[in-house]
Amino acid sequence: MKIVVIGGTGLIGSKLVKRLQAKGHETIAASPASGVNTITGEGLADVLKGAQVVVDLSNSPSFEDKAVMEFFQTAGRNIASAEAAAGVKHHVALSVVGTERLVSRLATVPAFQAREIVPLCFAHEGYKQPQQLLILSYFLSIGQELDVAVNIDGFNEVALSRLNDARGSDISMPSVMHMDPLTALLDQSSLSAEKVESLARIQAYRRRVNAAASRANGASSAVLYFLHSRLHAVLDRQYQAEVRRFDALPASAATSMIRVTPRVHARDGQALWDDVAAAWMRSSLLMQEMLAGRGARYVHVLQPNQYFTTRPFAPGEAAVALAADSPFKPGAEQGYPALERVAASGALTTAGVTFVDGVRLFDAERMPVYIDNCCHYTRRGYEILADAIGAALR
C-alpha cells in the first residue's frame, strides 16, 4: 500500500514514516524539502500518484491565529483537490492545536510519567455522537490500543441537529451542511434515461467537433479552412449547450446512489432537544462501556460556545465571534440547556465517565478565545481546554 505522509519529515511525521515502512508499506515523506508545498500545491499531483492513503501532519509555520487559519484552509483545499484527482481513497488528519499543551500536562500525571504520549485525532467536521461512536468502535475493532479517549463535543449535537430536523433529515445523521453537497454530487452520477440520452449526444457532438477541427487544420485552401472552422464553431456551441443541459437535468430518484435517513418521527419544540440530549447521553454511555472493557479511561467534555455564554467578550472579539444571522445560534441557545440537564442527572459519572462541563471554562479569560463565528477557538482557548482535560485526568 502506498501511503503519503504530508509533513513526513517533522517530529511526529518522521516517526510515523518509520513505523509504516517497518510494516512493509510504501511510505513517502512529503514536505517542502522534498518538493511538496501544500500552500502553492507544487508537487502534490506527482507525489499522490498511485497513493491509497494520505496522512496529513502539516502544521502552520506561524502561531498567529489568522495566519494559522489561512494556512490550514489553503493547504486543506489543495490537498483535497489533489487527492480527488489522484483517486486517493483514505485521508487521515492529525489535529495538533492545543495537543502540545495537553501532552505537557499529562506528562505530570503519575500514570503517564516515563511514557511516550501519542495524541490521535479521530474527529471529523459535521459528525455528532452517533458517528463518534462508530469511529471509536471501528478503531477498537481493528486493534487500536488506547489508554485514554477524550470526547469534546456538544456544539454539533445542538447546532447541527436542529438544521438536520429543519431539512427533513434525522437528527442522528451527520450534518446536512456536509451531506447535502455530497448527495448532490453523487446524484449527478445517478443516470436517468434522459441523462443517458444526453450523454450520448455529448459524445456525438464531441466526435463531430474534433472531426471539424481536424478538417479545418488540414484544409488545402483558405475557403475550405473558413467553412470548416465555421462548422466547428457551430458544433462547439451545440456541444457546450448539451453539456449545460446535462448538468441541469435532475437525477433519477430511483437510482440515487445515496440515501440520507429522514426524520424517524416528528419532533416539535422541547421534544427535539429532549431527543438530541437523550441520543447524546446514550452514545456517550456506549463509548464508556467499550473503553472500560479494554481498560481505557473515557473523558467527555461539553465544549464551550459563544452562543451560550455569559462571558464578556474581549475588545473586538464579539465582531469576530458572533453573527446575528448565524444558522448555529438558535440551536446552541436552545440545545445547550438540554445537554446540561441530562448531564446533571449524574448518569454519566455514575457509569464511570470522567465528565467535564466546559460551558463556563472561558468565563474568567479576558483574552480572545474565539477565532470565528462558529465554534473554533484561538490558541489561548485551546490551551484553557487542554488544561481542563489535564486536570480532569489527575
N, C-alpha and C positions, 0 to 999 in steps of 0.2 A: 504494500500500500504506500502510495506517495503522499507524504504529509509535509506541508509548507508551514513553517513557524515564522510568522511575522514578528520581528523583534527577537529572532533566534540567537543573537549574539549577546543579549543582555543577561542580567543576573539570573532571572528565572528561565529565560529562553534557552540559554546555553545548557542548563541542567536538564531541561525537558528534551532538547535535541539528543543529548547523550543517552537518556533513558529510552527514547523511541528507537534510536539506532541500535541499542543493545537488544531490543525486542525484534529486530530484523526489518524494521520499516525503512523505506527510502525517505530520509528526512532532510529537508532543505532549510537551512538557517537564512532567512531573508532579512536584510537590513540595508540601510543606506550604504554601508561599507561594501555590500555585495552587489550594489547597483539597483536596489529596490527602494523606491521612495513612495510611500503611501500618500503623501501630500500632493505631489505632482502626478502620481500614477506611473512614473517611469519604472520600467522593469517588471511591473505586476503581471502583465499579459504573458510574458515569457516564462516567468517562474511558476505560474499556476497551470501551465500546460500539463495535462495528464494527472493533476492532483485530485485526490479524492477528499482530502481534509485540509482545511486551513485553520491554524490556531493563531489567533490574534493576540499577541502580547505587547503590542506597540504602546508607547507612552509619550506623552507630550514633553517636549524639551523645556517648556515654560510652566511655572506654577501659578501664573496669573489666571484668575478664574475664566475671563473671557477668552484668553488665548487657549486654555485647556479645552473649553467647549468647542471652539472653532477647529482645533486640531482633530478631535475625535469625530466631529461631524464630517469634515472633509475626508479624513482618512477612511472613515466608515463607508462613505458613499463610493470612494474609489475602489476599495477592496470588494464591496458587494457587487459593483458593476463588473469588475474583472472576474470574480467568481462565477457570475451568471454567464459570462461569455465563454468561460473555460469549462462550464458544466460541473463545477465543484459541488459535491453532494452534502458536505457537512462543514459547518462553521462553528468553531469554539472560541469564545472570547473570555479573557480574564479581566475582570474589573478590579483595579488596584487602588482606586481612590479611597483613601482612609484606611486601607488594609495595613499599611506600614505602622500606623498608629495602633491599630488593634493587635498586630503581631508583637509590638513592643510591650503592650500591656499584658498580653498573655504570657510573655516570657517571664514575668514576675510572679505568675501564679505557680505555686508549688507543683501542681500536677503536670505542668508543661515545661518546667525547668529542665535544662540539658536535653531538650528535644528540638528537632527541626520542625518549625511551624510552617506549613504549606497551605495558604488560603486557596480555595477553589470557588469559582463563581458559577452557580447553576441558574442564575437569574435570566429572565427574558422579558423584554418590554411587552406589555399587553397581557401578560399572564396574571392569573388570580390563584387562589388557594387550590382549586382542583387541579390546575396544571402544575403547580409546585409539588403537589403530592405525587403526580405522575412522574415528574422528572426525578424526584428523590427515589421513588420505587425503582425506576429504571437503573439508576446508577448503583443502587444497592443490589439489584438483581444480577448485574454483570461483575459483581465482586469488589466494587469500590469500598475501601475501608475509610471510615470517618470516626474521629474522636468527638467532634462537636459539629452540630448543624445549627446555623443561625438563620432564622427566617425573619426577614424585615419586610413587613407588608402592612396592609390596611388601606392605603390610598387607592390602589387599583380595585380593591373589593367594592368600595362605595362609589368612587367616581365613574368607573367603567361599567359596573353592573347596572347603574341607572341608565347609561347610554344604550347598553345592550337591550334592556327591557323596552326602552322607548322605540327601538328599531325592530322589535319583534324577535330578537334572539334571546335565548335563555341566559339568565344571569350566571350560570355555571360555565359558559363558553368564554374563550379569550375575547379580548376587546374587539368590538365591531369596527373600531377605527383601524385595526390591523387586519381583521378578517374580511371586511367588505372589499378592499382593493385586491386581496388575494383571490377571493371568489370571482370578482370581475375578470381578473387576469386569466384564471383557469377556464372560465366560461367562454372566453374567446376561442379556446381550443375545443369547445363542445360544439361540434358542427351540426347545424340543422341542414335540411335538404337545400334550402336557399343558399346557405353558406358554401356548401359543396359545389353548387352550380356556379356561384360567384368565383370561387377559386379556379374552376375550370376556365372561365372567361379570362381571368387574370393571367393564367398560364398561356392561353391562346394569344392574348394581346402582347405578352412579353415576347413570344416567338416572332410575331409579326413585326414588333418594334425592332428587334435585333436584326431581322432579315432586311428591313428597310434601311437600317443603318449600314449594314454590310453592302447593300446595293449602292447606296449613296457614296460610300467610301471608295467603291470600285467603279464608279461612273466614268465613262470614256469621254464625256463632254460636259460642258457647263450646264447645258439644258437638262440633261439626264440627272446631273447632281441636284439641280434645283427641284426637279419633280420628285425625286426620291426623298430629298430632305424635307420637302413639304409634307409628303405622305408620312414620313417618320414623325413629324411634329403632331399631325392629326392622331396617329395611332398612340403616341405617347400620352396625349391628353385623355384619350379614351381609357388607356391603361391606368393612369393616375385616378381618374374618376371611378373606375371599378374598384380600385384599392380602397378609396374612401368609402364607397358603398359597402364593401365587405366589413370594414371597421364599424360601420353604423348598424349593421344587421344584428338583431338580438340573437343570443344563443338559444339553443333548444333546451327548455327546462327539463325535458325528459332525459336528455343526455348530459346534463350538467355533471362535471367531474367532482363537484364538492357540495356537501350539504352541511349547513350550519343548523344545529338543533334549535328549533323555535321555542317560544315560551312553553314550558310544560303546563303552566296554568296561569291565569290572570292574577296579577298582584297589584293591589291598589293601596296608596298611602303607606301606612306603617307596616302593612303586610310585606311590602317589598323589602324594607330594611330588616324586618324580623327574619325573613328567609335568607337574606345576604349574611346576616350575623350568624345564623344557625349553620349555614354551609361553611363559613369561615372557621367556626369552632370545631365542627366535625372533622374537617380536613386537618386541622392542627392536632387534634387528638389522635388521628390515624398516623400522622408523622411521628408523634411521640411514641406510639406503640411500636412502630417499625424500628425506630432508632434505639429504644430501650432494649428491645430484643437482641440487639447487636452490641450492647454495652456502650452506646454513644449518647452523649448529652445533647439535649434539644433546647435551644433558646428561641423564644418567639418574641419579637419586638414589634409593637404597634407604633409605626413611624409617625413623626410629627408632620403636619402640613399647614401651610399658611392660611388655608381657608377654614381652618378650625383651630383658632388660637386667640388668646387674649394678650399675646405678647406685643409690646410696642415695637414697631419696625425701626431699624436704623435709618439715618438720613439718606434719602434716595432709594432705600430698599423697596418700599411699597410700590414704586413705579415699575420696578423690575418683577416683583413677586406677585402682584395682584392684577387681575384683569376682570373688570365688571361683567364682561360677556363670556368669561371662561366656561366651556362646557363641563368642566370638572367641579366648579364651585358649588352648585346645588347638591351634588352627590356627597361631597366632603362635608358640607354643613349639616345635611340631614342624616348621613350614614354613620359618621364617627360616633355619635352618641349611642347608636345601637351596638357597635362593636365594644364600646366601653362598658355597656350594661352587661353583655354576656361575659365579658372578661371579669367583671366584678362579682359574678356568681361564684367564682372560685373553682369552677370545673377544670380549668387548665392547670392551675397549681396543684390541685388535688391529684391529678393524673401524673404529676411529676414534671410538668413543663416549667422551665425557668422563664417566667413571663415578665416582660418589661413594658410598662405603659409609657411610651416615649412621647406622648402627645405634648407634654409640657417641658420636654428636655431643653428647649431653646429659650424658655421664658426669661432667664436671667442674663442671656447673652445680648450684648449691645452692638456687636459687630454684625454685618450682614451674614445671614445663614442661607438665604435662598438665592439661587442663581437664575431662575426663570419663573414663569407664572404657572407652572405645572406642579412639580413635585421634587425637583432636584436641588441639591444643596451646594453651597460653597465649600471650599476645603475646610473652613472653620466648622461648618455644620457637620461634615463627615467626621471630624475629629471629636466633636462632642458625642456623636452617636457611637463612635468606636470606644470612647471612654466608658460610656454607659454599659456597653456589651461586656467590656473587660471587667468592670466592677461586678456585673451580674454573675460572671463565671468564677469569681473568687470563692 
